[in-house]
Amino acid sequence: MKNLQIHVSHNVQEKVLYKHGIEVDELKEALKYGKPKIIKLEGNTYMAITHYLRYITMIFEYNKSIANVITAYPSAESQIRRYNKK
């Protein structure tokens, strides 16, 4: 998943900002600088857990090097442990 392009629809941007307090720029920076751990869920759906300024979890669909973000939110304790596990 190198050269991953992030696409966040306007509806998802609003939801993530107002419900979870995450701006799109923060999400992109966290993915770029935070060394994300990417976990395949099912089909073309993946979960990325990353840490830059804070821990963030992102759920996205991956297709032809484009990640279409479904949602993003502050990571739960179990996700943080999973991220920090080597």
C-alpha positions in Angstrom: 0.0 0.0 0.0 2.8 2.4 -0.8 1.9 5.7 -2.4 -1.5 5.5 -0.8 -3.8 8.3 -1.9 -6.4 9.3 0.8 -9.9 10.3 -0.3 -12.3 11.6 2.2 -15.8 12.6 1.0 -17.3 15.8 2.3 -19.9 13.9 4.3 -17.2 11.8 6.0 -15.1 14.9 6.7 -18.0 16.5 8.5 -18.9 13.4 10.5 -15.3 12.8 11.6 -14.8 16.4 12.5 -18.0 17.0 14.4 -18.4 13.5 16.0 -14.8 12.6 16.7 -12.9 15.9 16.5 -10.5 14.8 13.8 -9.7 17.1 10.9 -8.7 15.7 7.5 -5.2 17.3 7.7 -4.6 15.7 11.1 -5.6 12.3 9.6 -3.3 12.7 6.6 -0.4 13.8 8.8 -0.9 10.9 11.2 -0.9 8.4 8.3 2.2 10.0 6.7 4.3 10.5 9.8 2.9 8.0 12.3 4.0 4.7 10.9 0.5 3.2 10.6 -0.3 -0.4 11.3 -2.7 -1.6 8.6 -4.9 -4.6 9.3 -7.1 -6.3 6.6 -10.7 -6.7 7.8 -12.7 -8.2 5.0 -12.9 -7.8 1.2 -11.3 -4.5 0.3 -11.9 -3.0 3.8 -8.9 -2.2 6.1 -8.2 -0.6 9.4 -5.2 1.6 10.0 -4.1 2.4 13.5 -1.5 5.2 13.8 0.0 7.6 16.2 1.4 11.1 15.5 0.0 13.6 17.9 -2.6 11.2 19.2 -3.7 7.6 18.4 -6.2 7.5 15.5 -8.0 4.6 13.9 -9.2 4.8 10.4 -11.5 2.4 8.5 -11.2 2.6 4.7 -11.8 0.7 1.5 -8.7 0.2 -0.7 -8.9 0.1 -4.4 -6.1 0.8 -7.0 -3.9 2.7 -4.5 -6.8 4.9 -3.3 -8.0 4.7 0.3 -11.7 5.8 0.5 -12.1 6.7 4.1 -15.3 5.3 5.7 -14.6 6.7 9.2 -11.8 7.8 11.6 -11.9 8.2 15.3 -9.6 8.3 18.4 -8.3 4.8 19.0 -9.7 2.7 21.8 -7.3 1.2 24.5 -7.4 -2.2 22.8 -6.4 -0.7 19.5 -3.6 1.3 21.1 -2.3 -2.0 22.7 -2.5 -3.7 19.3 -0.6 -0.8 17.6 2.2 -0.9 20.2 2.5 -4.7 20.1 5.6 -5.8 18.2 
